[in-house]
Amino acid sequence: MFAIISDIHSNIEALSTVLADIEKRGIKTIYCLGDIIGYGPNPKDCLDLVIAKTKACVMGNHDYAILYEPTNFNLGAERASFWTRGGGRIV
């Protein structure tokens, strides 16, 4: 059995809760479908935890926007991308 997670959006509390539930169920293999970062206040913590706990992860559009450019994002999502890219500072 395996688990699939996605759309974490830098929410470390939600990610930790989901991972604890997955562990409680005895599931050992986890895949991530992207959007680890974006919006929330803990992008690095979420990224580190996903890297440590998952077998594989694909890049979501929010992850892509941090590394490259936000494309077709609403204003709030675009600002969140630039905030994350700036290390949590307004850039």
Order of alpha helices (4+ residues) and beta strands (2+ residues): beta-alpha-beta-alpha-beta-alpha-alpha
